[in-house]
Amino acid sequence: MKEELNILIQAQYPLIYLVTSEEERAEQSISTIAQILKPLRRVYVWTVTHGIVEYGQPRNVTQHNTVSPEAAIEWIIRQKEPSIFILKDLHPFIDAPATTRSLRDAIASFKGTQKTIILMSPMQQVPIELEKEVVVLDFQLPDMAELNKVLTQHLDQNRGRRLTTEAREKLLRAALGLTKDEAEKVYRKAQVTIGRLTEDEVDIVLSEKKQLIRRNGILEYIEEDATIDAVGGLEELKKWLKQRSNAFTEKAREYGLPQPKGMLILGVPGCGKSLIAKTTSRLWGLPLLRLDMGRVYDGSMVGRSEANLRNALKTAESISPAILFIDELDKSFAGSGGSGDSDGGTSNRIFGSFLTWMQEKKSPVFVMATANRVERLPGEFLRKGRFDEIFFVDLPTPEERQDIYKIHLTRRREDIARFDLEQLAKMSDGFSGAEIEQAIVAAMYEAFAQEREFTQLDIIAALKATLPLSRTMQEQVTALRDWARQRARPAASSVAEYQRMEF
């Protein structure tokens, strides 16, 4: 980014929009660029609180009457010498007609000069009048080298013990995705909490990332204690995931393997799709971020929804490698095909932005999406190459139902020898994993109310009282199976045989 910014300034681009929340670090980079340019550039900084101040000078050394954006831009136009003008947080004013016009006047006056305006803000907001004039850049977060300087400085100041190369790398990788200030704060937090900073304090560093996700408001950091063995059946899907458990390592890059892009899990509701996504996070040792599309949409301001999505995806990229989990994708983008009348085309733009990001992303963010209604999914999602694989999760086979019973009963009781799992599996023909679990819970409630231990007969009674989804929505389940038979990979090795069974 620094090289690109240098090139744009030398090429006399008049208006650059730098998206960042790291003002101090960005200012230092711009000042460094200004000092190596020929001719040298003076750097000025504008804020609505102090007006225009030359970079490095005290705040009381201001240019008078430059607090308002229009007055500041007018002062900038009058300057003759080569300079870089940083305007901080102009986004609340940029849509005002007078401010937009003043910026266009400045751009016109800059032709043939060595002057550049840099709009610096954590939020991207460009009026349509300036879209052809401005270049938007994202100021990248600190890399390993910059974070290493922060860590070294902290250890020197606190006389910390020398770290091994491996321990240092763990701490630095844990801090990737944090700003310089955030990294400094979390290292101090570890020092105050534990009294030292070693590789054992990686969890404290990771806690700052969880705060980063919470502050984002659209992403949710999900922690799952269960392992992938808690998922009954689905052996083909689990095998695929286990083969890629080290896919994001440097060893995989040296071997020549491309980074996995994502997977789509289609299937009947309640058959473990979401649980697979959550347990994959622990299998791969990567953070799991749930993207809540409901929080993305914001009708309070035009362009706000698109900005929400950009910020969420940027946050996910900043802490990568990570898994981005989108549950019920069919509901999230179901309206994108005809949203022009209902929401001014917002859904269409959100859908297009997300597809573009999936296609062009270079960061190791693995998209794991689930869906129940394939007919609601836009065709673009199902195109070959969008996901690495599309899996279909069908209703569990008799053998898989026995595994599901074993998992849920073992979780609740140490001794399950008194249960006939084979009989229970036969009695629950057509039940999903979630429905089997609920039958066990219902049996426990019945027995608890009678102050006794629940039995096989209690579970059978609960099963008989339940009408499974495979019967209440038989047409939908059949249609999904018919579609998946030719277009998706079965998640269970024996699912093909089970698909021929009728309910």
C-alpha positions, 0 to 999 in steps of 0.5 A: 500500500505504501508503494502504491500511495507513493506512486499516486502522489508522484503521478499527481493524483489530486484526491486519494481516499485512505480508509484507516482507523490508524491515524498516527501510523498512516500519518507517519507513512505519509510523512516518510513518503513526503521526505523522499519525494523530489521536490520535497512535500510539506504535509498539513493535517486538517481536523474539524477541531483544530483546522489546518496544522503543519505536520509535526507542529504543535496544535496551537500553531494553526492556520486561522479560520480553517476549521470549516471544511470549505474554508480549509479547502479554500486555503489549500487551493491558495497554497503554491508550494508542493504539499500533501494535505491530510483531511481527517474524518471529512466523511460527515461533511463530504455529502454537503453540496458546498464541501463537494463543490469545494473539493471539485474546485480544488481538484481542478486547480491542482492540475500541473501542481505537486499538490495532493489531498488525502481524505483519511477516515475509518469509514469509506463514503464517496459522493457520486460527484467525486467517484471519477476523481478519487482513488480509494486505498485501504491502509493495511494493518501491521505485518509480522515485521511491524508487529515484531518491532512492537513486541521487541520494544515491549520486551525491552521496556519491561526487561522480559526474558528472551523468546525462542523463535517459535514462541515469538512467531506464535505471539506475532501470528496471534496478533496479526489483524490487530492495529499497532495500538491494539497490539501494544495494549494486549502485550501490556495486558498480558504483562499486567495479568500474568507478569510476563509475556511468553508463548503461554500468553497467546490466549490473552492476545487472541482475546483482543481479536474476540473484542475486535469481532464484538466491536464490529457488531456484524460478525460473531466469534463462535467458540465450540468445545465439541470435536468433529467426532461429536457429529454422527455419520457423514464420514465422507465429509469428515474425511474431506475436512481432515485431509485439509486440516493443515491446508493453511500452513506454510508447509502446504504453500511450499508443497504447491497447494492452493489455499482452500476457498470454501464449501457449501453444505446442502441438506435436510434441516437438523442433520448436523450442517451447522455443527459440522461448521462449528467443529471444523474450527476446532479441527483446523485450529482456526477462529470461526466467525459467523456472518449475520446477514440480518445485521448487514442490512441497514436502511438508515442511510444509502450505502450503509449496508454495503459498507457494513458488508465491506467492514465485516469482510475486511475484519475477517481478512484482518484476522485470517486465516479464519473460517467465515460461517454463513448459516442458511445462505438460502435465506440470506440471499434469497431476495437478491434476484428481485430486490430492486422494487422492495429495497432499492436494489440493496440486496442485489448490490450486497449479493454482487459485492459478496460474489466479487469478494469470494472470486477475488479474495487472496486472504486465507478466509475459508467460507463455510456456508449451509443451506436448506432450500436449494431452489432459493439459492441464486445460480451464481453461488452454485457455479463450479469454482465458487466453492471447492466442494458442494456436499449434500447431507441427507437424513441419517442411515440406520447405522448413523442413527445408532451413532447419533443415539450413542453420542447424545446418550453418552453425553447425558449418562455414563452407562448406556448399556441398558439402551438398545441402540439398534431398536431405537435406530429402527424406530426413528426411521426418517428422523434427523439428528436434531429430532433424535436429540429432542426425543431423548430430551423429551423422554428425560423430561417425562421421567424427571417429572415422575422422579425416576430414570428415563428408559428405552420405552420413554424414548420410544414413546417420544419418537411415536409422538413426533412427526418428523420433518421428512414426512411433514415436508416430504415433497421438499425433501424429495426435491432436494434429494433429486437435485443433489443426486446429480449436482452435489457430493454425498456427505455420507458414503452410504447415502446413495443407497439410503436416498432410494428409500421412501418414507 
